[in-house]
Amino acid sequence: MKRIDRITHYEALFDKSQETVHRLNQALEDFAALQADLDELEAYYTSAQWRKDYEADEAGKLPQDLKRGVLSEDGLWSLLEDCHQLKERMKAINED
């Protein structure tokens, strides 16, 4: 590989790496800032109030145009599980 080609190649890797690390750092900061919201969502999901809201939705007592993804058992559970798995991955990385 010629010098100019080599430098150009490694400069591209450097730029790509810097951008990826920057985006990951920002995502980790965003995820850390989200923890209180996730705790609140989990508390709601495991509460009797969530069950009542879910049952009201199933009974057709909520407006049809109301956004209610939070009442999706699978959707909310999946989000919370994904977040738990991310925390475990971060913990494992920090232990290495």
Beta strands, then each sheet from edge to edge (+ up, - down):
end
